[in-house]
Amino acid sequence: MTRTLTVLLAFSAAAHAALPAADSVRGAQVFQTQHCVECHAVNGVGAKVGPDLGAMADRGFTPDMLASTLWNHAPAMWSAMTGRNIQAAPMDEQAAADLFAFFYSTHFFEKPGDATRGKRLFTSLSCSRCHGITESNLAAAKPVAQWTTPADPIAMIEVMWNHAANMRDEMARQKINWPRLSGQDVSDVLVYIRDLAPAAKNNGIFRTTSGANAQALFQMRCSVCHTSAEQFLSKNLRGETLTDLAADMWNHGPIMKTNPVRFEPGEMREIVSLVWSQRYLENKGNLERGKKVFAAKKCSECHKGSGRGVAPPLTSRERDFSGITMISVLWEHGPAMLDRMRQAHIPWPRFSTREMSDLIAYLEVRDSSDAK
């Protein structure tokens, strides 16, 4: 299995354009080819000229956060690259999405679960009544020490899902209620179990697939109850992490109208990535605040619209905007933008994550007449 984040769903023309498929394996390569590794480490791996990027964000990490961080750091970054004779390669939206996927994957457990809470949950949720640590009380229940998936929440939930029918029967026999899990519960239990399962002792880097078949898998596995992926992408999933969605999939098991379908290895991963990426990666900014940001940061000094500025008008007719777009645009055009701003004696603007989100929301829908 490869470590990726997948965006596959094609929205209707009225909706925001789908983001490019984000592959964290390719993102690791982008980190190398863009020479980021010559200044920065990620979780201790790489140079120490700049800060360790693996320690700079938590599970709230978003493309807008990455875009604002890169934007604020850009002048110093470009100066350092020039001083070290580093020539950056072009970075399109695909490469920017892949880079984000890599950063996200490396600190997926940066906001960690708690092993002590996980131990309590393992007992209170009655997991220990069947699964022992080195030996189990039930022949069909593998002891924890033999588990191989605790470092990966999606793989873990996939295994649990596939055993759900047998588990449900056994729990009914023992008069155990089906436990409902939160994303934090999943993280806590996985951290506890990882300490006990030798085969699963890695750093908690989650793994996903590139998901070329996610749409077809959704139709094959889920369409009996869910008429379309669009319908399944309900707004109440917005902002959920992969661990949250893993918990949702588990909680969904006992209320299914039919017996749970069985997933082949990696299939649930693709479907969960399809759902998660569209909700987690989409912009959550405010249009009205974004209009004020556009004015306050003097974007209109260059992007005046109607071809009157020294830079192209930033209208939604020209392109779609997202945090991923802003990363690519900054990398492609930022140095020339900085030179022009210096010539015009305009200070390089700095953005908080919220300001970047709001600006993107405004750019996505604004009319060129706004820039007059």
Buried (B, 14 or more C-beta within 10 A) or exposed (E): EBBBBBBBBEEEEEEBBBBBBBBBBBBBBBBEBBBBBBBBBBBEEBBEEBEBBBEBBEBEBBBBBBBBBBBBBBBEBBEBBEEEEBEBEEBEBBBBBBBBBBBBBBBBBBBBBBBEBBBBBBEEBBBBBBBBEEEBEEEEBBBBBEBBBBBBBBBBBBBBBBBBEEBBEBBEEEEBEBBEBEBBBBBBBBBBBBBBBEEBEEEBBBBBBBBEBBBEBBBEBBEEEBEEBBEBBEEEBEEBBBBBBBBBBBBEBBEEEEEBBEBEEBBBBBBBBBBBBBBBBBBBBBBEBBBBBBEEBBBBBBBBBEEEBEBBBBBBEEBBBBBBBBBBBBBBEBBEBBEBBEEEEBEBBEBEBBBBBBBBBBBBBBEBEBBE
